[in-house]
Structures are given as C-alpha cells and as structure tokens.
Amino acid sequence: MKLLLFVFFLLLASSLYAQEKVILHVGMQDEPMTLNPFHARDVWSWKVLGLTLESLYTYDPELRLIPWLAQGWPEYDEAEGVVTVRIRKGICWSDGTPFTADDVVFTAKIIKHFRFPMLYYRFEFVDRVEKVDEHTLRYHLDREFLRGRMTPIFYSDTLTTFIVQKAQWEPIFREALTKKDPLSWFCAQEPKPLAGLGPFKLEEWRRGSYVHLLANKYYHGKGLKVAGATVGPHLDGLLLRIYRTTDLAALALRRGEIDYIWWPIYPAIIEDLKRDPGIEISVNPDNGFFYLAFNLRQKPFQDLAFRQAINLLVDREYIVERVLWGRGIPLYTLVPPGNAFWHNPDVPAPGKNLPRADRIARAKQLLSQAGYSWKDGRLLLPDGSPVPDLVIFTPPADYDPLRWMATMLVARWLSEIGIRAVARPLSFAELVERVFDRQDFQAYVLGWALGIDPDYLRVFFHSRYAEPGGYNCMGYANARFDEMSWESMLTMDEGKRKELIFRMQELLMEDLPYLPLYVLEVVEARSKRFVGWRDMLGGIGNYWSFVALRPVR
C-alpha cells in the first residue's frame, strides 16, 4: 500500500510539473508606443515586434546573413534587373493559415504606397514585387534609380524587412483609402491579435503594466540548427513587465519577481547586484550610441562655427568617466567601435583630452573669428543680437539618469561661453513626435540602436530623408555627402564601399549635423533560473537568446 501511495503521489507530482508553464519574466523600462510595425519607431515596440514578426532573411548569432523564411539565396539576373527569391514551403502564420508569396507582395505594396519615411528607403529602388507562384517571388529593380547597378541594401535591408499577413492587413488598407488622411488613420491601427511568423505571439497587452507573449505553436524555426544551437522556443511564454526605472527593476530581480532586466544596468547599482548569489551579470559591447543633435534650419545652428564651438566644449571623456563610471566609450564618429569593420578609428577628434580652460579658449576663438562677440558675458550673434536661449530636449531623469546628467553637463558647458541653455525633459513618446514628426526643436539628446550595415549613415543624413517623419530631422544638406552616400549604396565591392563609409564618417564629423557623445557598455543582469543566453553585440536580450533559453531543472 505504501508503495502504491508513493507511486500515485509521484505520478501526480510529475503531472502537475508537466502542466506548469515555463514563463520567462522580463523587466522592461517602458512599453511599446505601438504594435503597428509600419509606424513603430521606438526600441520598446520592436522588442515585442521583433519576436512576433519575421523576414525572408536574417542575421544569425555570428551576424552573418542567412536565409530564414526564404529557401536558399536570391538569384540575380543582371541583364533584366530582376531578383528571384524562393520561400520555404510549409510555413504557417500564428493563426495556422499558410504563409505565401502573396503576403510578401502585399507588405511591399503597403510600404511603397504610403512611403513610410522610416521604411520606404528599403524599397525605393524596387519597382515592384511579383508573385510567380505560391512560393516564388520576383523583385523588379528600378534600373534608372540604381544607375544600372545592384545595391547591397537590397540584401541587408529589403530582404530583412518584416512581413505582415495579407488577410489581416488588406481590409485595414482598403478602409484607410476611404479616409480623409489615409496615412495617419492607417498608422493608428493595431490589429488584434497580430498575426505573425515569429517564435512568440501576443496574448495580452495591459498598458502600463505588462505585455504577455505566448510561444507560437506554428513557428517555422523550431528544431532548426543555427550556429550550433537548436532553435526553440523552449519556453511557454514571456511576461514583459513595465518598471519605468532601473531601481525598481533591480529590486524585482533581487526578489525573484523577474528573471532578466531588458536594458543596460546603470553603473551605480551594478556592484550591488553582483553581490547577489542568485544573479549573473553579462557585459557586451554595444552597437548603438547616444548623441546631441541640432535643428540646422534655425540660427545659430546653421552656422558651422557655432557647432564646432559646441563640439569643443563637450568633454566626452568627462561624461564617460564621471557619469558612466567608466562603463562606456567616448565617441568621435558615427559608427561605434563594436561594429569594427565599418568603424573609422582615425576620424579627427578636436578637443579630445583637452583641459577645460583650453576648450573654452578655443571655442571662443572660433566664435570670434566667425563674427560673434560678447556683452555682459552673453554671447552675441554676428548681427549683434543675443544668441537665443537654448532648450535641449531629453528624456526625464527617472527614465535615463545617465542621459539626463550628460545633457545637464552640456547645458552647463554652453554657459561657459555665454549661451543660456537648459535641459527640458519630455516623455519618450512626446520627444519622438516633437523631433521627428513636427521637427519643432532646437536641440535634443537621444540614442540609436543600430544595424550592422552602415547604410544608416545615408538614411540619417541624406537630404532626401529630411521630410517630416524621416530620420534626417536635423535638416542636414550637403551635396557632396549626398553623392558620396548614394555611391556607397550602389557599391557592391566591400573594400571600395568601406573606403566610402570611412570618408562619410570624416565628412560628417567635419560638418557636425549632430555630435556623437558616447557608447554605453551593455551591462545586464539576469537570474540563474535559465540557461542558453547568447552574448552578442548589443547584449544578451536578442532573438537568439529567447529561442534558446531553457529552465534550469
């Protein structure tokens, strides 16, 4: 009888254990601004969308481009300017319906129709996408736009663009066309549940509290071998909890309420977390940077001498040493050193390691030579009027204390040459809308999470993308840079393209449309309950970690 009872309770315990859901609890600083991928422009939206949507090709953990939804590599007919891409068979959407070439064609159609400023650059050289059959596509390239050449951007950006389900989005698209402002109406839509092809699907989003993702049982990648690991997901889901501040998230991690904080830990609390035996710390280089940008449509930012003076005053080494506690890199170009192949280490760095007094003296000398003067300590424009009071937009201190402190330092340094400057906090959503959509600002401090291909230099700074909603919100225009960046887009030879990218970095740091400030070292904290994290450029919070994680039994 005792033996039978023991076996009964053992079987019962095993059954209950088998039914227990394996959920990774993740702390996020903010929630998505939107789950409409055509309008998503913030990192928090893409943390969710990046796990639910897929593309034809993707980058593996070693940052090599690989076929993903696609079968094999594209076939390029140079004479016709046509690229053929084949899709893997048997792939289904998260609702169980088949994924076909129609979905790819439809996604491209939406992007080309609405010309979304932050997506259209990926398709502006594609004349049309044609369905040959359910699993075959032809991309007809615009030969005139490409000057009869091919572009590496087709591979790095066009073929890695997310794909949406035609059946879900076509009714929305058709209704948008009946509205007075079709684009704005379309961007405001968020179909629920959002159909995807990724490893997870949205179960629930309680605004201000959490986002709940469940494993997608139709996920096409499950069981595949990528970079030596078997793709899952091996989790039943993710619960992304919103904490707003690092202090609150760190407290939740120590209490066991979450397993991972999905943003870099601030230096002030790293040592405290290191002392907890249940917590592990990961350190990785970042592929993003923080920067100070100017509205070049306004005085005095139109004046290169004024921007050069500010560049001299900003002490990047001081920011890294005193604000970041050494957990970062002073940045003097626009490709971070973590992206080693494309990073130009020899870009001139005026002011690097200069004493404070010398910085001020050189900045004043530059301004004097450009016709500026001073009265009662106040800097005057060449026409004799005072330099306007300067407002620098930045996220609030509780959102990002490091960025806030850096912005406060910049404002203080500007005061040393007679410029009245203040840091004004704005919510992240308001800042993005004010800067990129309305282009109503003087200066701001933000950060970028970047891709590996450096074509973002063209997209950020080519005058073509200075329209409202575009990346070039500064209004930078330089015909020499425009031509150089266009040539880089049309250069398939990697060595020659590297030379162009290096020269572009040098030119941008001569013109200073904005100032790179620093690269923050990616220091992350996690519990020891899960294994399978992938250390990558940018940290462990990546696609390949979430499809590899397993609980420690």
RODO-2510 file (C-alpha; in nm, 4 decimals, decimal comma):
residues 553
     n   res          X          Y          Z
     1     m     0,0000     0,0000     0,0000
     2     k     0,2815     0,2428     0,0906
     3     l     0,4477     0,1661    -0,2398
     4     l     0,1247     0,2289    -0,4298
     5     l     0,0707     0,5603    -0,2495
     6     f     0,4284     0,6625    -0,3247
     7     v     0,3850     0,5853    -0,6950
     8     f     0,0496     0,7678    -0,7002
     9     f     0,1922     1,0859    -0,5496
    10     l     0,4983     1,0639    -0,7736
    11     l     0,2778     1,0430    -1,0827
    12     l     0,0618     1,3267    -0,9524
    13     a     0,3653     1,5469    -0,8906
    14     s     0,5011     1,4651    -1,2369
    15     s     0,1677     1,5546    -1,3942
    16     l     0,1498     1,8861    -1,2099
    17     y     0,5105     1,9640    -1,3047
    18     a     0,4374     1,8855    -1,6683
    19     q     0,1403     2,1238    -1,6603
    20     e     0,3421     2,4074    -1,5059
    21     k     0,4079     2,6751    -1,7635
    22     v     0,7661     2,7837    -1,8195
    23     i     0,7474     3,1630    -1,8336
    24     l     1,0431     3,3994    -1,8539
    25     h     0,9654     3,7136    -1,6539
    26     v     1,1360     4,0168    -1,8051
    27     g     1,1639     4,3727    -1,6758
    28     m     1,1229     4,6478    -1,9363
    29     q     1,1779     5,0180    -1,8773
    30     d     0,8911     5,1274    -2,0977
    31     e     0,6104     4,9789    -2,3011
    32     p     0,5640     4,9825    -2,6793
    33     m     0,4440     5,3065    -2,8327
    34     t     0,2542     5,0960    -3,0873
    35     l     0,2345     4,7407    -3,2210
    36     n     0,1691     4,8637    -3,5728
    37     p     0,5027     4,7694    -3,7347
    38     f     0,4617     5,0279    -4,0108
    39     h     0,4584     5,3079    -3,7532
    40     a     0,6803     5,1630    -3,4776
    41     r     0,9870     5,3819    -3,4267
    42     d     1,0926     5,3076    -3,0693
    43     v     1,3062     5,0305    -2,9258
    44     w     1,0308     4,9127    -2,6885
    45     s     0,7862     4,8451    -2,9714
    46     w     1,0487     4,6480    -3,1598
    47     k     1,1422     4,4391    -2,8576
    48     v     0,7922     4,2924    -2,8931
    49     l     0,7514     4,3076    -3,2702
    50     g     1,0970     4,1577    -3,3237
    51     l     0,9809     3,8366    -3,1539
    52     t     0,6486     3,8146    -3,3386
    53     l     0,7292     3,9162    -3,6983
    54     e     0,9781     3,7598    -3,9405
    55     s     1,1631     3,8363    -4,2640
    56     l     1,2871     3,6403    -4,5628
    57     y     1,6491     3,6669    -4,4489
    58     t     1,8001     3,7444    -4,1099
    59     y     2,1313     3,7688    -3,9243
    60     d     2,2470     3,4687    -3,7224
    61     p     2,4193     3,4937    -3,3796
    62     e     2,7530     3,5477    -3,5562
    63     l     2,5979     3,8367    -3,7549
    64     r     2,6036     3,6515    -4,0866
    65     l     2,3102     3,6946    -4,3247
    66     i     2,1204     3,3665    -4,3624
    67     p     1,8006     3,2516    -4,5421
    68     w     1,5161     3,2355    -4,2922
    69     l     1,1686     3,2309    -4,4441
    70     a     1,3456     3,2064    -4,7790
    71     q     1,4791     2,8888    -4,9347
    72     g     1,8415     2,9366    -5,0418
    73     w     1,9947     3,2529    -5,1811
    74     p     1,8469     3,5103    -5,4226
    75     e     1,9131     3,4647    -5,7938
    76     y     2,0034     3,7925    -5,9643
    77     d     1,9507     3,8390    -6,3373
    78     e     2,1788     4,1357    -6,4019
    79     a     2,0624     4,1853    -6,7609
    80     e     1,6978     4,2158    -6,6585
    81     g     1,7493     4,3740    -6,3166
    82     v     1,5324     4,1034    -6,1585
    83     v     1,5964     3,9050    -5,8400
    84     t     1,4208     3,5736    -5,7799
    85     v     1,3592     3,4601    -5,4221
    86     r     1,2046     3,1297    -5,3194
    87     i     1,0085     3,0755    -4,9986
    88     r     1,0269     2,7664    -4,7797
    89     k     0,7170     2,5502    -4,8004
    90     g     0,5019     2,4529    -4,5046
    91     i     0,5361     2,7777    -4,3066
    92     c     0,2226     2,8980    -4,1269
    93     w     0,1126     3,2164    -3,9575
    94     s     0,0423     3,2143    -3,5844
    95     d    -0,3269     3,1559    -3,6662
    96     g    -0,2403     2,8384    -3,8581
    97     t    -0,3003     2,9727    -4,2112
    98     p    -0,0308     2,9240    -4,4805
    99     f     0,2347     3,1879    -4,5451
   100     t     0,2717     3,2530    -4,9188
   101     a     0,4266     3,4913    -5,1690
   102     d     0,1036     3,6971    -5,1537
   103     d     0,1972     3,8161    -4,8044
   104     v     0,5389     3,9389    -4,9205
   105     v     0,3947     4,1161    -5,2248
   106     f     0,1259     4,2810    -5,0120
   107     t     0,3736     4,4039    -4,7489
   108     a     0,5864     4,5656    -5,0192
   109     k     0,2731     4,7179    -5,1722
   110     i     0,1781     4,8900    -4,8450
   111     i     0,5275     5,0280    -4,7914
   112     k     0,5513     5,1602    -5,1453
   113     h     0,2002     5,3065    -5,1391
   114     f     0,2324     5,5001    -4,8122
   115     r     0,6072     5,5674    -4,8455
   116     f     0,6594     5,5468    -4,4686
   117     p     0,9630     5,7720    -4,4082
   118     m     1,1388     5,5171    -4,1883
   119     l     1,0703     5,2186    -4,4160
   120     y     1,0469     5,3428    -4,7727
   121     y     1,4242     5,3729    -4,8201
   122     r     1,4324     4,9906    -4,8188
   123     f     1,2036     4,9719    -5,1235
   124     e     1,2512     5,2968    -5,3156
   125     f     1,4763     5,1189    -5,5676
   126     v     1,2289     4,8289    -5,6104
   127     d     0,9899     4,8948    -5,8977
   128     r     0,7568     4,6118    -5,7978
   129     v     0,7452     4,2706    -5,6307
   130     e     0,5814     3,9995    -5,8402
   131     k     0,4324     3,6679    -5,7333
   132     v     0,5398     3,3881    -5,9694
   133     d     0,3697     3,1131    -5,7682
   134     e     0,2817     3,0481    -5,4044
   135     h     0,6469     3,0113    -5,3100
   136     t     0,8369     3,2179    -5,5673
   137     l     0,8887     3,5940    -5,5902
   138     r     1,0494     3,8286    -5,8380
   139     y     1,1821     4,1678    -5,7314
   140     h     1,1958     4,4035    -6,0289
   141     l     1,4571     4,6677    -5,9540
   142     d     1,4342     5,0283    -6,0723
   143     r     1,7327     5,0326    -6,3083
   144     e     1,7238     5,4097    -6,3544
   145     f     1,7217     5,4729    -5,9781
   146     l     2,0137     5,2310    -5,9334
   147     r     2,2003     5,3707    -6,2355
   148     g     2,2032     5,0234    -6,3880
   149     r     2,3749     4,8698    -6,0848
   150     m     2,2920     4,6465    -5,7894
   151     t     2,2836     4,7602    -5,4261
   152     p     2,3942     4,5782    -5,1090
   153     i     2,0964     4,7424    -4,9374
   154     f     1,8653     4,5038    -5,1214
   155     y     2,0206     4,2176    -4,9254
   156     s     2,0818     4,3883    -4,5893
   157     d     1,7552     4,5884    -4,5679
   158     t     1,4932     4,4967    -4,8290
   159     l     1,5125     4,1221    -4,7749
   160     t     1,5323     4,1618    -4,3955
   161     t     1,2145     4,3741    -4,3736
   162     f     0,9304     4,2311    -4,1644
   163     i     0,6325     4,0705    -4,3398
   164     v     0,2669     4,1088    -4,2402
   165     q    -0,0278     3,8836    -4,3150
   166     k    -0,2249     3,9982    -4,6185
   167     a    -0,5535     3,8512    -4,4898
   168     q    -0,5273     4,0608    -4,1724
   169     w    -0,3997     4,3875    -4,3169
   170     e    -0,5735     4,4116    -4,6544
   171     p    -0,9139     4,5145    -4,5070
   172     i    -0,7342     4,7799    -4,2993
   173     f    -0,5506     4,9054    -4,6071
   174     r    -0,8726     4,9281    -4,8093
   175     e    -1,0537     5,1151    -4,5344
   176     a    -0,7611     5,3547    -4,4987
   177     l    -0,8023     5,4536    -4,8627
   178     t    -1,1534     5,5805    -4,7833
   179     k    -1,0319     5,8174    -4,5084
   180     k    -0,9525     6,1872    -4,5366
   181     d    -0,5987     6,1245    -4,4111
   182     p    -0,5279     5,7610    -4,5100
   183     l    -0,1700     5,7533    -4,3796
   184     s    -0,2482     5,8830    -4,0295
   185     w    -0,5505     5,6559    -3,9969
   186     f    -0,3537     5,3516    -4,1123
   187     c    -0,0679     5,4218    -3,8699
   188     a    -0,3147     5,4375    -3,5801
   189     q    -0,4429     5,0819    -3,6395
   190     e    -0,3279     4,7865    -3,4284
   191     p    -0,4994     4,4626    -3,5357
   192     k    -0,5571     4,2154    -3,2534
   193     p    -0,4407     3,9524    -3,2278
   194     l    -0,1481     4,0497    -3,4508
   195     a    -0,0721     3,7585    -3,6828
   196     g     0,2982     3,6801    -3,7018
   197     l     0,5533     3,4217    -3,8069
   198     g     0,7901     3,4643    -3,5123
   199     p     0,8606     3,2391    -3,2146
   200     f     0,6047     3,4175    -2,9948
   201     k     0,2614     3,5715    -3,0388
   202     l     0,0854     3,8448    -2,8448
   203     e    -0,1531     3,7116    -2,5826
   204     e    -0,2287     4,0294    -2,3877
   205     w    -0,1055     4,3857    -2,3525
   206     r    -0,2188     4,5617    -2,0375
   207     r    -0,0977     4,9173    -2,0898
   208     g     0,1241     5,0499    -1,8159
   209     s     0,1644     4,7056    -1,6641
   210     y     0,2820     4,4211    -1,8881
   211     v     0,2946     4,2552    -2,2303
   212     h     0,2271     3,8792    -2,2329
   213     l     0,3650     3,6707    -2,5207
   214     l     0,2961     3,3006    -2,5758
   215     a     0,5041     3,0526    -2,7734
   216     n     0,3820     3,0252    -3,1326
   217     k     0,2997     2,6573    -3,1905
   218     y     0,3258     2,7118    -3,5678
   219     y     0,6734     2,8672    -3,5511
   220     h     0,8694     2,7628    -3,8583
   221     g     1,2138     2,7722    -3,6941
   222     k     1,1571     2,5207    -3,4170
   223     g     1,4081     2,2360    -3,4313
   224     l     1,6407     2,4040    -3,6816
   225     k     2,0118     2,4187    -3,6070
   226     v     2,1572     2,7715    -3,6157
   227     a     2,5146     2,8489    -3,5108
   228     g     2,5413     2,5166    -3,3281
   229     a     2,2228     2,5531    -3,1227
   230     t     1,8760     2,4005    -3,1612
   231     v     1,6111     2,6663    -3,2100
   232     g     1,3118     2,6578    -2,9733
   233     p     1,1389     2,8323    -2,8239
   234     h     1,1747     2,6056    -2,5217
   235     l     0,9620     2,8449    -2,3147
   236     d     0,5849     2,8602    -2,2955
   237     g     0,5915     3,2377    -2,2980
   238     l     0,7357     3,5708    -2,1915
   239     l     0,5864     3,8174    -1,9462
   240     l     0,7324     4,1620    -2,0136
   241     r     0,6681     4,3768    -1,7072
   242     i     0,6955     4,7555    -1,7170
   243     y     0,9060     4,9067    -1,4353
   244     r     0,9996     5,2554    -1,5685
   245     t     1,3146     5,2831    -1,3539
   246     t     1,6220     5,0664    -1,3121
   247     d     1,5962     5,0796    -0,9332
   248     l     1,2503     4,9212    -0,9360
   249     a     1,3559     4,6562    -1,1873
   250     a     1,6683     4,5719    -0,9863
   251     l     1,4584     4,5310    -0,6729
   252     a     1,2208     4,2994    -0,8615
   253     l     1,5158     4,0930    -0,9851
   254     r     1,6562     4,0546    -0,6344
   255     r     1,3123     3,9483    -0,5072
   256     g     1,2793     3,6845    -0,7782
   257     e     0,9825     3,8567    -0,9439
   258     i     1,1640     3,8778    -1,2780
   259     d     1,4456     3,6824    -1,4439
   260     y     1,6055     3,9490    -1,6598
   261     i     1,6241     4,3289    -1,6968
   262     w     1,5985     4,4084    -2,0678
   263     w     1,8047     4,7269    -2,0750
   264     p     2,1560     4,8163    -1,9574
   265     i     2,2091     4,8428    -1,5813
   266     y     2,3332     5,1785    -1,4578
   267     p     2,6805     5,1733    -1,3009
   268     a     2,5550     5,2828    -0,9583
   269     i     2,3743     4,9525    -0,8943
   270     i     2,5995     4,7035    -1,0765
   271     e     2,8151     4,6249    -0,7731
   272     d     2,5074     4,5777    -0,5561
   273     l     2,3640     4,3209    -0,7977
   274     k     2,6990     4,1442    -0,8284
   275     r     2,6842     4,0587    -0,4572
   276     d     2,3592     3,8628    -0,5010
   277     p     2,4432     3,4899    -0,5435
   278     g     2,1279     3,4328    -0,7485
   279     i     2,2135     3,6946    -1,0097
   280     e     2,4548     3,6851    -1,3033
   281     i     2,5978     3,9884    -1,4841
   282     s     2,6692     3,9959    -1,8584
   283     v     2,8916     4,2549    -2,0272
   284     n     2,8893     4,3127    -2,4041
   285     p     2,9864     4,5919    -2,6444
   286     d     2,7018     4,7947    -2,7887
   287     n     2,6222     4,8752    -3,1490
   288     g     2,4393     5,1958    -3,0636
   289     f     2,5319     5,5383    -2,9339
   290     f     2,3936     5,8497    -2,7675
   291     y     2,4147     6,1854    -2,9404
   292     l     2,3347     6,5567    -2,9314
   293     a     2,1508     6,6831    -3,2407
   294     f     2,0733     7,0331    -3,3719
   295     n     1,7962     7,1806    -3,5827
   296     l     2,0050     7,3111    -3,8724
   297     r     1,7089     7,5094    -4,0073
   298     q     1,7434     7,7577    -3,7199
   299     k     2,0014     8,0143    -3,6166
   300     p     2,2645     7,9813    -3,4822
   301     f     2,2779     7,6067    -3,5544
   302     q     2,3039     7,6789    -3,9272
   303     d     2,6498     7,8164    -3,8573
   304     l     2,9259     7,5553    -3,8712
   305     a     3,1493     7,7655    -3,6450
   306     f     2,8804     7,7570    -3,3750
   307     r     2,8539     7,3765    -3,3980
   308     q     3,2320     7,3441    -3,3927
   309     a     3,2468     7,5523    -3,0753
   310     i     2,9920     7,3265    -2,9055
   311     n     3,1900     7,0217    -3,0192
   312     l     3,4980     7,1622    -2,8483
   313     l     3,3103     7,2353    -2,5272
   314     v     3,1582     6,8859    -2,4926
   315     d     3,4003     6,6733    -2,2901
   316     r     3,3146     6,3147    -2,3814
   317     e     3,5908     6,1705    -2,1618
   318     y     3,4464     6,3511    -1,8602
   319     i     3,0981     6,2127    -1,9343
   320     v     3,2295     5,8570    -1,9588
   321     e     3,4485     5,8840    -1,6506
   322     r     3,2163     6,0755    -1,4172
   323     v     2,8648     5,9986    -1,5415
   324     l     2,9089     5,6443    -1,6764
   325     w     3,1667     5,5478    -1,4114
   326     g     3,3961     5,4317    -1,6908
   327     r     3,1323     5,1948    -1,8311
   328     g     3,1433     5,3350    -2,1824
   329     i     3,3486     5,4750    -2,4687
   330     p     3,3819     5,8420    -2,5741
   331     l     3,2633     5,8562    -2,9347
   332     y     3,4025     6,0807    -3,2067
   333     t     3,2448     5,9238    -3,5125
   334     l     2,9064     5,7808    -3,6121
   335     v     2,9882     5,4105    -3,6392
   336     p     3,0527     5,2561    -3,2951
   337     p     3,3807     5,0639    -3,2458
   338     g     3,1826     4,7463    -3,1759
   339     n     3,0982     4,7417    -3,5479
   340     a     3,4699     4,7013    -3,6115
   341     f     3,4756     4,6513    -3,9882
   342     w     3,2914     4,9770    -4,0653
   343     h     3,4243     5,1865    -3,7751
   344     n     3,6780     5,4531    -3,8769
   345     p     3,9192     5,4884    -3,5821
   346     d     4,1107     5,7753    -3,7432
   347     v     3,8379     6,0397    -3,7638
   348     p     3,9858     6,3673    -3,6276
   349     a     3,8704     6,4409    -3,2716
   350     p     3,9132     6,8136    -3,1900
   351     g     3,9124     6,8710    -2,8171
   352     k     3,9945     6,5135    -2,7215
   353     n     4,1590     6,5145    -2,3756
   354     l     4,1865     6,8963    -2,3766
   355     p     4,1850     7,0717    -2,0358
   356     r     3,8681     7,2683    -1,9629
   357     a     4,0363     7,6088    -1,9944
   358     d     4,1784     7,5224    -2,3370
   359     r     3,8385     7,4021    -2,4597
   360     i     3,6777     7,7321    -2,3609
   361     a     3,9594     7,9393    -2,5125
   362     r     3,9493     7,7541    -2,8466
   363     a     3,5686     7,7698    -2,8636
   364     k     3,5740     8,1465    -2,8040
   365     q     3,8465     8,1907    -3,0648
   366     l     3,6374     8,0027    -3,3239
   367     l     3,3324     8,2165    -3,2484
   368     s     3,5279     8,5437    -3,2553
   369     q     3,6703     8,4570    -3,5970
   370     a     3,3151     8,3890    -3,7199
   371     g     3,1967     8,7349    -3,6096
   372     y     3,0433     8,6540    -3,2703
   373     s     3,1003     8,8850    -2,9751
   374     w     3,0085     8,9159    -2,6065
   375     k     2,8252     9,1721    -2,3973
   376     d     2,7960     9,1391    -2,0194
   377     g     2,9045     8,7796    -2,0587
   378     r     2,6239     8,6988    -2,3063
   379     l     2,7180     8,5586    -2,6487
   380     l     2,6014     8,7761    -2,9391
   381     l     2,5360     8,6702    -3,2975
   382     p     2,7366     8,8331    -3,5780
   383     d     2,4435     9,0757    -3,6272
   384     g     2,4783     9,1907    -3,2658
   385     s     2,1640     9,0239    -3,1278
   386     p     2,1877     8,7786    -2,8354
   387     v     2,2106     8,4100    -2,9104
   388     p     1,8610     8,2745    -2,8320
   389     d     1,8114     8,0773    -2,5138
   390     l     1,8748     7,7145    -2,5967
   391     v     1,6394     7,4313    -2,4927
   392     i     1,7773     7,0779    -2,5150
   393     f     1,5065     6,8105    -2,5135
   394     t     1,5905     6,4865    -2,3363
   395     p     1,4052     6,2013    -2,1617
   396     p     1,3466     6,2675    -1,7885
   397     a     1,5929     6,1717    -1,5170
   398     d     1,3874     5,8764    -1,3900
   399     y     1,3772     5,7323    -1,7442
   400     d     1,7510     5,7618    -1,8092
   401     p     1,9558     5,9330    -1,5364
   402     l     2,2802     5,8964    -1,7320
   403     r     2,1465     6,0748    -2,0379
   404     w     1,9847     6,3394    -1,8183
   405     m     2,3124     6,4060    -1,6365
   406     a     2,5031     6,4239    -1,9669
   407     t     2,2506     6,6757    -2,1014
   408     m     2,2791     6,8854    -1,7859
   409     l     2,6570     6,8889    -1,8302
   410     v     2,6235     7,0037    -2,1915
   411     a     2,3962     7,2889    -2,0790
   412     r     2,6497     7,3887    -1,8127
   413     w     2,9398     7,3805    -2,0576
   414     l     2,7497     7,6039    -2,3012
   415     s     2,7028     7,8587    -2,0236
   416     e     3,0827     7,8875    -2,0015
   417     i     3,0848     8,0812    -2,3287
   418     g     2,7740     8,2892    -2,2621
   419     i     2,4985     8,0647    -2,4003
   420     r     2,1882     8,0288    -2,1858
   421     a     2,0892     7,6629    -2,2136
   422     v     1,8530     7,4370    -2,0206
   423     a     1,7694     7,0668    -2,0365
   424     r     1,3951     7,0115    -2,0725
   425     p     1,2601     6,6624    -2,0006
   426     l     0,9919     6,5192    -2,2283
   427     s     0,8301     6,1772    -2,2248
   428     f     0,9860     5,9470    -2,4814
   429     a     0,6712     5,9449    -2,6981
   430     e     0,6388     6,3243    -2,6905
   431     l     1,0079     6,3700    -2,7682
   432     v     0,9914     6,1434    -3,0741
   433     e     0,6772     6,3181    -3,2024
   434     r     0,8203     6,6663    -3,1416
   435     v     1,1559     6,5909    -3,3028
   436     f     1,0827     6,3568    -3,5933
   437     d     0,7241     6,4359    -3,6883
   438     r     0,6919     6,8072    -3,6169
   439     q     1,0642     6,8909    -3,6360
   440     d     0,9901     7,1547    -3,3729
   441     f     1,3053     7,1693    -3,1613
   442     q     1,6375     7,3459    -3,1152
   443     a     1,8450     7,0538    -2,9886
   444     y     1,7886     6,7141    -2,8285
   445     v     1,9756     6,4168    -2,6833
   446     l     1,8688     6,0665    -2,7868
   447     g     2,0247     5,7308    -2,8672
   448     w     2,0245     5,4804    -3,1520
   449     a     2,0214     5,1021    -3,1571
   450     l     2,1780     5,0284    -3,4943
   451     g     2,2002     4,7544    -3,7527
   452     i     2,5265     4,6099    -3,8783
   453     d     2,5144     4,7616    -4,2261
   454     p     2,6288     5,1279    -4,2100
   455     d     2,3764     5,2453    -4,4697
   456     y     2,2048     5,4169    -4,1785
   457     l     2,4578     5,6989    -4,2354
   458     r     2,2913     5,7684    -4,5701
   459     v     1,9406     5,7376    -4,4285
   460     f     2,0144     5,9609    -4,1277
   461     f     2,1925     6,2374    -4,3192
   462     h     2,0986     6,2406    -4,6904
   463     s     1,8891     6,5487    -4,7695
   464     r     1,6334     6,3171    -4,9352
   465     y     1,5222     6,1994    -4,5901
   466     a     1,4747     6,5406    -4,4254
   467     e     1,0962     6,5384    -4,4678
   468     p     0,8700     6,5213    -4,1578
   469     g     0,8785     6,1713    -4,0152
   470     g     1,2168     6,0987    -4,1728
   471     y     1,5410     6,0200    -3,9974
   472     n     1,7111     6,3443    -4,1073
   473     c     1,5050     6,5600    -3,8710
   474     m     1,8026     6,7965    -3,8390
   475     g     1,7613     6,9185    -4,1971
   476     y     2,1242     6,8446    -4,2887
   477     a     2,2041     6,9020    -4,6561
   478     n     2,5416     6,8620    -4,8217
   479     a     2,5536     6,7775    -5,1929
   480     r     2,8961     6,6184    -5,1526
   481     f     2,7732     6,3897    -4,8768
   482     d     2,4551     6,3090    -5,0705
   483     e     2,6554     6,1888    -5,3699
   484     m     2,9088     6,0003    -5,1586
   485     s     2,6367     5,8221    -4,9603
   486     w     2,4472     5,7361    -5,2786
   487     e     2,7627     5,5889    -5,4260
   488     s     2,8102     5,3796    -5,1110
   489     m     2,4586     5,2423    -5,1572
   490     l     2,5439     5,1366    -5,5133
   491     t     2,8821     4,9781    -5,4381
   492     m     2,8820     4,6004    -5,4077
   493     d     3,2590     4,5692    -5,3661
   494     e     3,3006     4,5598    -4,9870
   495     g     3,6512     4,7074    -4,9849
   496     k     3,5559     5,0049    -5,2023
   497     r     3,2390     5,0569    -5,0025
   498     k     3,4397     5,0587    -4,6804
   499     e     3,6536     5,3431    -4,8165
   500     l     3,3377     5,5417    -4,8915
   501     i     3,1908     5,4744    -4,5466
   502     f     3,5166     5,5904    -4,3837
   503     r     3,5132     5,9131    -4,5868
   504     m     3,1457     5,9692    -4,4998
   505     q     3,2292     5,9453    -4,1302
   506     e     3,5044     6,2031    -4,1727
   507     l     3,2787     6,4429    -4,3645
   508     l     3,0003     6,4163    -4,1090
   509     m     3,2395     6,4965    -3,8273
   510     e     3,3586     6,7998    -4,0242
   511     d     3,0011     6,9252    -4,0752
   512     l     2,8696     6,8145    -3,7320
   513     p     2,4967     6,7817    -3,8076
   514     y     2,4994     6,6221    -3,4661
   515     l     2,7569     6,5181    -3,2113
   516     p     2,8059     6,1551    -3,1094
   517     l     2,8644     6,1509    -2,7337
   518     y     2,9288     5,8026    -2,6019
   519     v     2,8707     5,4303    -2,6381
   520     l     2,7355     5,2784    -2,3188
   521     e     2,8763     4,9410    -2,2234
   522     v     2,5916     4,6881    -2,2187
   523     v     2,5888     4,5549    -1,8628
   524     e     2,2847     4,3335    -1,7993
   525     a     2,1554     4,1359    -1,5041
   526     r     1,9664     3,8066    -1,5022
   527     s     1,8681     3,5317    -1,2634
   528     k     2,0280     3,1876    -1,2747
   529     r     1,6964     3,0114    -1,3418
   530     f     1,7527     2,9905    -1,7185
   531     v     2,0410     2,8865    -1,9446
   532     g     2,1000     2,9462    -2,3133
   533     w     2,1689     3,3210    -2,3213
   534     r     2,3632     3,4334    -2,6298
   535     d     2,6230     3,7050    -2,5785
   536     m     2,6132     3,9268    -2,8867
   537     l     2,6973     4,2777    -2,9978
   538     g     2,4282     4,4767    -2,8189
   539     g     2,3773     4,2366    -2,5285
   540     i     2,2018     3,9127    -2,4351
   541     g     1,8473     4,0420    -2,4940
   542     n     1,8333     3,9200    -2,8516
   543     y     1,6236     3,6943    -3,0725
   544     w     1,8664     3,4035    -3,0465
   545     s     1,8642     3,4086    -2,6672
   546     f     1,4862     3,3944    -2,6451
   547     v     1,4609     3,0957    -2,8815
   548     a     1,7389     2,9088    -2,6972
   549     l     1,6555     2,9640    -2,3286
   550     r     1,5719     2,6651    -2,1130
   551     p     1,4893     2,6484    -1,7412
   552     v     1,7493     2,5042    -1,5078
   553     r     1,5936     2,1869    -1,3677
***
